[in-house]
Amino acid sequence: MKKIYRSIILINNKKKTAPFVHDLLSYDCNFRNDDIEVKSSSIIKEDNFFIKYKTIDNITLSLCSRIGSSGTIGYTMTPSLKYHIDFIINTKDYSSYIFEIEPTTKSTDIIKYIKKLNINLIDEFNIQSLLSNYDTATFDKYMAEHFNNIAKIYNLDNPRKKY
């Protein structure tokens, strides 16, 4: 089973993405000068580790959906699909780490930072372009129209059910 870290991404301790709402097992994924520091931001589970940049073979950008809430009507939650971005870090020793984030306009900052590190970045879904050209609401609308087809073709989690 693949290990997925629902994450808040930071670059040198500055937050670039928002935390997941009501998520008890989220992680801070801090891109620093020489490594990525990953630590649990939960009091439930203590889990800290580091990924040195020199051990990374590539970082692949991917997509998934999850069932979330689009709001409440009275006392009931209205379910809807939420579209997330996966940063899949593949190391030279064939380990993989999947960091799932909620897309924001600052998500492109992370992509630009990775490119500055000269790490091979694979973006076959043109996520950087989508995030650069659209605000988060337009990104969600685009995903609502196209994600089902993309998920079928590329066997993406739709919806992702487990961590």
C-alpha positions in Angstrom: 0.0 0.0 0.0 1.3 3.4 -0.9 2.0 5.9 1.9 0.3 9.3 1.3 1.1 12.3 3.4 -1.6 14.9 3.4 0.6 17.9 3.6 1.1 21.6 4.2 4.0 22.6 2.0 6.6 25.1 3.2 9.6 26.6 1.6 12.3 27.5 4.2 9.6 27.6 6.9 7.2 29.8 4.9 3.8 28.2 4.3 2.8 27.9 0.7 -0.3 25.7 1.0 -3.3 25.6 3.4 -3.9 22.8 5.9 -6.6 20.2 5.2 -9.7 21.1 7.2 -10.5 18.6 10.0 -7.5 16.5 9.2 -5.9 14.9 12.3 -3.0 13.3 10.5 -1.4 16.1 8.3 2.3 16.7 7.8 4.5 19.7 7.3 6.7 19.2 4.3 9.4 21.9 4.5 11.6 22.3 1.4 14.8 23.6 2.9 18.3 24.4 1.6 19.6 20.8 1.5 16.7 18.6 2.2 13.0 18.2 2.7 12.0 18.0 6.4 8.8 16.0 6.9 7.1 16.1 10.3 3.8 15.2 11.6 1.8 18.3 12.6 -0.5 16.1 14.7 -0.4 15.3 18.4 -1.8 11.8 17.6 1.3 10.5 15.7 4.9 11.6 15.9 6.6 11.0 12.7 9.7 13.0 11.5 12.1 12.3 8.7 14.3 14.0 6.0 14.8 13.5 2.3 18.1 14.8 1.0 17.9 16.5 -2.4 20.9 14.5 -3.7 18.9 11.2 -3.1 16.0 12.4 -5.3 15.7 11.0 -8.8 12.6 13.0 -9.8 9.4 14.6 -8.5 6.3 13.8 -10.4 3.2 16.0 -10.2 -0.1 14.1 -10.3 -3.8 14.6 -9.4 -6.4 12.9 -7.3 -9.9 13.7 -6.0 -11.4 13.2 -2.6 -15.0 13.5 -1.3 -15.2 16.7 0.7 -17.9 19.2 1.6 -19.0 22.1 -0.4 -20.8 23.6 2.6 -23.7 23.0 4.8 -27.5 23.2 4.3 -29.1 23.3 7.7 -27.5 20.5 9.7 -26.3 18.4 6.7 -23.1 18.5 4.8 -23.2 18.8 1.0 -20.7 16.3 -0.4 -18.6 17.3 -3.4 -15.4 16.2 -5.1 -12.3 18.2 -4.1 -9.3 18.1 -6.5 -5.8 17.8 -5.0 -2.3 17.7 -6.3 0.2 15.0 -5.5 4.0 15.7 -5.3 5.4 12.2 -5.8 9.1 12.2 -4.7 10.9 9.2 -6.3 14.4 8.5 -4.8 17.4 6.9 -6.4 16.9 3.9 -4.1 13.4 3.4 -5.6 11.4 4.7 -2.6 8.4 6.9 -3.2 6.8 9.5 -1.0 3.4 11.0 -2.0 2.6 14.5 -0.6 -1.0 15.5 -1.2 -1.9 19.1 -1.1 -4.9 21.3 -1.7 -4.1 23.6 -4.7 -3.6 27.3 -4.2 -2.2 30.1 -6.2 1.0 29.7 -4.2 1.4 26.1 -5.4 3.4 27.4 -8.4 6.0 28.8 -5.9 6.8 25.2 -4.9 7.1 24.1 -8.5 9.5 27.0 -9.3 11.5 26.2 -6.2 11.9 22.6 -7.3 13.0 23.7 -10.7 15.7 26.0 -9.1 17.0 22.9 -7.3 17.6 21.3 -10.7 15.5 18.2 -9.7 13.9 16.5 -12.6 10.2 17.6 -12.5 7.6 15.5 -14.4 4.4 17.4 -15.0 2.5 15.5 -17.7 -0.9 17.0 -16.6 0.5 20.6 -17.1 -0.4 21.4 -13.5 2.0 24.3 -13.4 0.3 25.9 -16.4 -3.2 25.4 -15.0 -2.2 27.0 -11.7 -0.3 29.8 -13.3 -3.2 30.8 -15.6 -6.2 30.2 -13.3 -7.3 31.0 -9.8 -8.2 28.2 -7.5 -12.0 28.4 -8.3 -11.3 28.2 -12.1 -8.9 25.3 -11.5 -11.7 23.5 -9.6 -14.1 24.2 -12.4 -11.7 22.9 -15.0 -11.1 19.7 -12.9 -14.8 19.2 -12.5 -15.2 19.2 -16.3 -12.1 17.1 -17.2 -11.0 15.1 -14.2 -13.2 12.0 -14.7 -11.7 11.4 -18.2 -8.1 12.1 -17.0 -8.6 9.7 -14.1 -9.8 6.9 -16.3 -7.0 7.3 -18.8 -4.2 7.5 -16.2 -5.8 5.3 -13.5 -5.8 8.1 -10.9 -7.6 7.9 -7.5 -11.1 9.1 -8.1 -12.0 9.5 -5.3 -9.0 8.6 -3.1 -10.4 6.8 -0.1 -7.4 6.1 2.2 -4.2 7.7 3.3 
